[in-house]
Amino acid sequence: MNLSDPQKGVACYLHKQQCLTWDAGQISIDSEEKWKFLNGGWLEVYTFHTLKNSGLFDNVRANVVLKGSDVEHDVILTCRATLAVCECKAGASMSMIMGKLRAIKETLGGTYGRTFYVTARNKLDKRVKAVARDYGVTGIIEGPQLCNIAEIIQQNLR
């Protein structure tokens, strides 16, 4: 496997953190838990910690399952009595995500509820953004915007 210098740097860092094994250019992951984290779980962790540590929100919770439901919500937060739900996905089905966000808004959020789709993808297709708008999704936060996620969400809660 030919890795670019930035990819080698990331692989080396993840190896030092014991997230993967990197030996002679071969990368291996030795547990399902590590695979889940590297395959997208990191995005939920990043989103939660960034929002919680920003100090911009009244309450921030991760991996929330509400009473009477078996659906897990990646990140839920409140800001001045407004509920916002963030679904963090690295590569799931768009129609499934948009449907889930629409259902969340209708059942949990009500008139003032907000929903956000957080993705590590660099740039989503315009059609996906149009579907999100049609489904009532408040905002899409793409990879390059992750460093400003707290400010973006706060602006959309006003």
N, C-alpha and C positions, 0 to 999 in steps of 0.2 A: 504494500500500500504506500503510495507516494503522498506524503502530507506536506502542505505548505508550512512555512515557518510559524505563522500564527496558530495553525492546527497543531503543530508539534508542541508549541508552548502550552496550549490548552491540555493536550494529552499528557504532557509532563506534569502539569499542575494537578490534574485529576488523578494521576498515578500517585503523586506525593500525598494526596488526600485520601488515598486508598479507595477511590471510587471505581477504578479500573486497573487492570494490569497492562503495562505497555513494555514489551520486550522485543527487541530487534525488529521494530516496526509492526509487530503483531499486537493487536488490542483485544483484550478479553474482559468480560464482566462476569464475576463469579457468584452473583446472587440476583434473585428476582427483585428484591428491594432496591438494589443499586440500579438495575435496569429500569425500573419504573421511575426512579428519580431522574436518571439521565434522559429518559424518553419523554419527559414533560413535567414530572413532579417538581423539578427545580423552579418552573415558572410559577406554580402555586406558592411555593415557599418564598420566592423573590417578591411576588406581588403582595403577599400577606405582610412580610417584614417591612417592605418599603412603605406601604400604606400605614401600618401601625406606628412605625418610627417617625413618620412625617409630622405627627402632631396636628394634622389638619382635620382629623375626624374624631367624633365623640367615642366611637366604639368600633373595633375591627376584630372580626373572628374568622377563623379558617376551618374548613372541612366541617361545616355545620349541617346536621341532620335535624330537622324540626320534628316535634311530636306529631305522630300520625302520618309520617312520611318516611319513605325509604330512600329519598333522593338526597344526595350529598351536594351541598353548595360550596364551591371552592373558597370564595371569600365574600363575606357579608359585612357591610359597614353602615353606620349611621352618621349623619351630619345634620345638625339642627332639625331633628325629627324627620329627616328624609332617609329612606332606606335605599341602599344600593347593593346590587349583587353583581359580583364579577365571576365570570366563568373563564378559566384559564386553560387553554388548549393549545398544544403544540402541533397537532395534526389529526384532529377528529373530523367526522363528517359535518360539513357546514349546515346541511338541512337539520341534522339532529341538534346541533348547538343552537341554531336560530329558533327552532321549535321549543327547546328547553327555556331559552331566554324569554320567549313570548309568554310561555306558561307561568314562569316566575313572576313576570311583571303583572300578569292578570290576577294571579292568586295571592301573591305576597305584597306586591308594591302598591297596587291601587293607582289612583290618579297621580300621586307624587313619587311613586317608586321609579327607580332608575336601574337599567341593566347595562352591563359592559361586557364586551367580548375582548379578552386579552389573549394575544397570540404572539408567538416568537417569530412568526413569519415576517419576512422583510416587507412585502407589499401584497395586499390582497387585491384580487380582481375587482373591477368596478361593479360587476354583476353581484358579487357577494355583498358589497357595501349597499347596493340597492335593495337586496333582499333583507338585509339587517334593518334598513330604514323602514321597509314595508312591515316588518315584524315588530316595530316599535323599540328596537335596541337603541339605547341612548348614545352609545359610543363604541367604536372599535379602536383598540390600542394595539398598534403593530410594533414589531421588534425595535425599530429605531426610536420609537416613542417611549419605550419602557423606562428610560432614565428619568422621564418626567411624568410618570404614571399618576403620582399623587396630585400634582397640580392639574393635570388634565381632568381627572375625576372630580376634583373640587370645583373646577370651573363649570362642569356639566351639572352640578348639583345646585347651582344658584337659581 
